Amino acid sequence: MEREKLTVKAFVNHVLVGHAIGIVAALIPSALLGELSKALMGRFPVFGSIYQLVTIFMLAVPLLIGAAVAHQFKLKPIPMACVAAAAWAGSGALQFTPNGIVINGMGDLVNILVTISLTCGLVLLIGGRLKSFEPLAMPPIICIVGGGMGLIVYPIVHTVTTGLGGMINSFTALQPVLMGVLIAVAFSVIMISPVSTVAIASAIGMSGIASGAGNLGCVAAAVGMFVGGLHVNKIGLSLSIVLGTPKIMIAAMVRQPKILVPIMLNGALLGALGAIFQIKGTPISAGFGFSGMVGPINAIHFMSGGATLANLLIIGLVFIAVPFAGGFFFEWLCRRVLHLYAPEDYSTEMAEFKKEKPESQPKLVLENA
């Protein structure tokens, strides 16, 4: 049987699309129900169980990404399970201590991407050479070689990730408005990349106005991908972007980096606005945007007087009104006026989420008798 040829572009695309699908599957439940469950668990114990469930699901990010990427390559069940296991090993989420194994969040998303790429390449190189010995030989090979490669590159990749975070944190030494603009723009780009904004913010201890600016940058990314994708993607995917995570659009961003321009412009606007209105947050809330209302809820906690009418109006202005107004304006400016890109550049590679072109309908013509 003739083997299907796999180009470098197709390989990268499979990895990025699977990476996005895994992140969506793992983070959407927590984004939608996490903060709500935390707020209600004190009164209704069932929400405590829901919070535990969505947290467990979120911690399974490496496994879900590995399985989703393996599915993109149409791997058989055993190689698929091996890729998922290698991704978890290389994520850095599991740390061995004298007191046992500690799960450190969902790991480094960038290193998960690197580990999966190396592991899938290994699986494709092995191909069908193991034949009937595949169930016996494939798991230990992938576990030791694939997972081992992930663990070897983890310190390097993690250093680069935290170094990027340190550079962003250095912006806080600047004038507040300029700081807010730079942090928001940086986070608007990182939010659509494989790098975890939450991991960066927590690693460098972003707080106060810096955390608020990071949150607003994430909002700009979600709104920008939502607005741009409305032309070519189904509404369900667009809502997943704005309510869940814009990381769904990693592949589109890699293909056409130009679509980041309106998002960065909107991020700059929101960052300046956040500094003016003193929007603040914590290291944990900085990378969420308004997913699960994490950003707005934490911002209200730091506002004088708490949830007053005036403060709620400011939150509505900064987190909803201006982001969407700016999102539509900058998208229109870059696409219709500056002609930087076409609507199709926001198209997802996931065929089931693309808008279908309407088929031409037959016309009724009345003929003279």
N, C-alpha and C positions, 0 to 999 in steps of 0.2 A: 504494500500500500504506500502511495506517495505521501510523504509528510508535508504538512502545511508549513510554508516558510514564515518565519517570525522575524520581522525587522526590528531594529533598535527602537524606532518610533512606536511601533505597535507594542513592544515589550513595556516601554515606559508608560504608555497610555493604559495598558492593562493594570499596571501597578497603581497608578494614580487614581483610576476609577474605582478599583477595589478598595483602596485606602479610604477614599471618600465614603463609599457605601458602608464600610465597617464603622467609621466614626459616627455616621448618621444613626445607624442601628443602635449603637451603644450610648450615645449622648442625648438623643432626642427624649427618651423617657425621663432622664434626670433633669433636662432643661425645662420640660413641661411641668413636671410634678415635684421636683426637688424642693424648691422654696415653699410651695404650697403645703407640701407634707410637713416640712419643718415648722411652719407656722401653726398648723392644726394638730400636730401630734400630741400636744399637751392636753387638748380637750377630747380628742377622738383617737384612742390607741391604734385604730386600724391604719391611720396615716403614718404611725411609727413603723409599721410593717411595710407599708408602701415605700417609705423613704429608704429602708434597708434594702428592699428589692431593687430600686432604681440605682442605688449606690453600688450594689453587687454587679449589676449589669454594666455600669460605667467602668468598674475595675476590670471588666472582661474585654476592654478595648483591643488589646493586642491579639487576643484569640479571634475576635470577630473580624478584625482587619485581615489577619492571616487567612481565614477561611474565605473572605470575600475576594481577596486577590487571587487565591488558588482557584476559585470558581471562575474568575475572568480568564484564566489560562485553561479552563476545562480539564483540570486535573481530576484523577480518580479519587475515591474516598480516602484511601490510605495516604497518598501524597498530600492531599488537602489537609488532613488532620496533622500531618508532620509539619507542614508549613505554618499552621496555626500555633503549634507547640513551640517551634523555633522562634516565631515572632514574640511569644510570651517570654521565652528565655532571654532574647536579645533586647527586650524593652527596658530592662533595668528596674522593672517594678518589683521584682523579688530580691530581697536582700537577706543574706544569711547572717545571723547574729548568734552569740553564745546562748541566748535565751530562746532561739527558734527562728522561724522565717517571718520576716516582716514584709507586708505588701505596701510599697511606696507609691500610692496612687496608681495611675494608669501607665506610668513609665514615660520614656522619651519618645514622642511620636516620630521624630526625625530618625532615630535609630531603629524604630520599628520598620520604617520605610526602607532603610538600608538593609536591615536583616532579611526582610521579606524578598527584596530584590536579589540578594545573594543566594538565598535559599531556593527561590523559584528558578534561578539560573542553574543551580546545582541539580534540581529535580529534572529540568529539561535536558541537561547534559547526560544524566543517567538514562533518561528515556525509558525504553522497555528492555534495557539490557539485563535487568535482574530477573525478568520473566516470572516463573513460579516462585522464585525466592523473594519477590518483592515484599510480601507481608512480614517476612522474617528479617530481611536486610535493610529495607527502606527506613523504618523508624530509628534504629541506632545510628545509621549514617547521617540522617538529617538532624537528629538530636545532637550528635557530637560535632559534626562538621558545620551544619547550618547554624545551629544555636551557638556553637563555639565562635564562629566568625562574628556573630552579632555581639557576643560578650567582648571580643577583642577590640572591635571598633567603638564600643560604647563609650569608653573614657574620652576618646578623641571627639566624637560627635557631641557628647554631652558638654564638653568644654566649649565647643563652638557655640552651642545653643545658649549656655549661660553667659558666654562672652558677649553674644548679641544682646542679651538681657542687660548686662552690665553697661553696655554702651547706651542703651535706651534710658537706664536709670540715671546716667550722667547728665541727661537733659534737665533733671530737676535742679541743677545748679544754675540754670539760666533764669531769665525773667519769666514770671509765671505764665503770661499769655503765650510767649514764644515757646516755653516748655510744654504747655498744653497742646499747642499746634504740632510740635515735633513728635510728642508721644502718641497723640491720636493718629497722626499720619502713619507712624511706624506700626502701631497696632492694627490699623485698618488693612495693612498689607500682610502682616504676620497672621492675622485671623484667617486669611484665605490660603495660607501655606501649611505644610505639614507640621510646622513648629507650633507647640501649644502655648497660647497666650497665658493661660492659667499657670502653666509650669514656670514660664519666665517671670510672671508677676510675683508668684509665691517664692521663687528662688532668690530674687533680689529684694524682696520685701517692699514692693511698691505700695505706698499708702497715701492718704490725703488727696491733694489735687492731682498728683501723678496717677494714682489709681483711677480717679474719676475720668481723667483724660484717656487712659487706656480703655476704659469701659466705653467711652463715646467713640473711640476709634473702631471698636468691635461693632458698635451700632451702625457706623457708617459703612462697614464692610457688608453687614447683613442687609441693610436697606439698599445699598448699591447693587448687589447681586440679585436681590429681589426685583428691583425696578428694571434692570437690564434684561433679566431672564423672562420677564412677562411676555416679551415679544415672541419668544421661541420655545419656552418650556411650559409644561402643564402647570396649572395653578397649584396642584398638590406639592410639587417639587419646590415651587417658589415659596409657598408657606413654610415648608420644612427649612428653607434657607433663613427666612426672617424670624421664625419662632424657635428654630433649633440651632443649626450651625451653618455658616456659609462655606465651611470646608468641603461641602458637597461639590463646590465649583473649582476645586484645585486643578483638575485637568484643563478646564477652560482657561484658567489664569495662566497656566504654563504654556498653552498653545498661543494665547493672545494676551501678552502682558499689558497691552494698550488699554484693556478694559479696566485697569486699576486707576487710570487717570481721574475719572469722575469720582471714584471712591476716595482717593487721596484728597481731592479738593473738598469734598464734603467732610472728610475727617478733619482737615485743617479748620474749617468753619466751626465744627462742633468742639474741637479742642480749645479754640479761643473762647467760645461761648461757655464751655465748662469752667475755664479759669475765671472768667468774669463773674459767673454765678456761684463760684466756689463749690463745684460739684466734687465730692470726695468719695472715697471707698477704702476697702481693705486689700491686702495682698491677694486674698482668695477671690474677691469679687471683681478684681481688675480685668480679668480676661473673659468675662461672660457677656458683656453688652446687656441687652434686655432679655436674653434667653432665661425663661423661668422667672423673669422680673428680678433677677439677682442684682443688677446694676441699680435700677431705680429704688429698690427697697433699701439697699445699703446707703445710697445717697441721702435718702430721707432721714436715716438714723443720725447722720452727721450734720443735718441742717438745724439751725436754731429754732426751737419750738416744735420740732418733729413734724408730724403729718398735719400741718395747718393748711387752710385753703390756699394761701399764697404759695406755700412750698409745693403743694400738689400741682398748682398751675405752672410753677417753674419746671418741675419734673416733666410735666406733659409737654411743655414747650421744648425743653432740651433733648428729651429722649424720644419724642414722637413727632411733634409738629415740624420742627426745623429739620430733623433728619430726613423725613419724607419729602418735604418741600425742596430741600437741597438736593436730595437724591434724584428727583424727577428733573429739576432744573439742570444740574450738572450733566446728567445722562443725555438730556436733550441738547445741551450746548456742545458736548464732545461728539455726539453722533450726527446731529443735523446741521450744526453750524461749522464745527471744526473738521468734521468727516474723519475722525480718528479711527473708527471701526464701523462694522456693519452689525445689525441686530443678531445675525447668525453667530457672531463671535462669542455670544453668551450661551450658545447651545451646549447642553450636556451630552456626554458620550453614552449615557444610559438611555437606550432606545425607548424604553417603556415610559420615559418621562418627557420625551420630545413632543411638541405639538405636531399633530398630523395636518398636512395641507388638505384643505377641503377639496373633495373631488368635484369636478364639473358636473352640474346637474343638467339633464336634458330639458330643453325648452319646448313649451307647448306652442305650436304655430297653427293658427287657424287658416286653412286654405279656402280659397273661393270655390264654391260649388260649381 
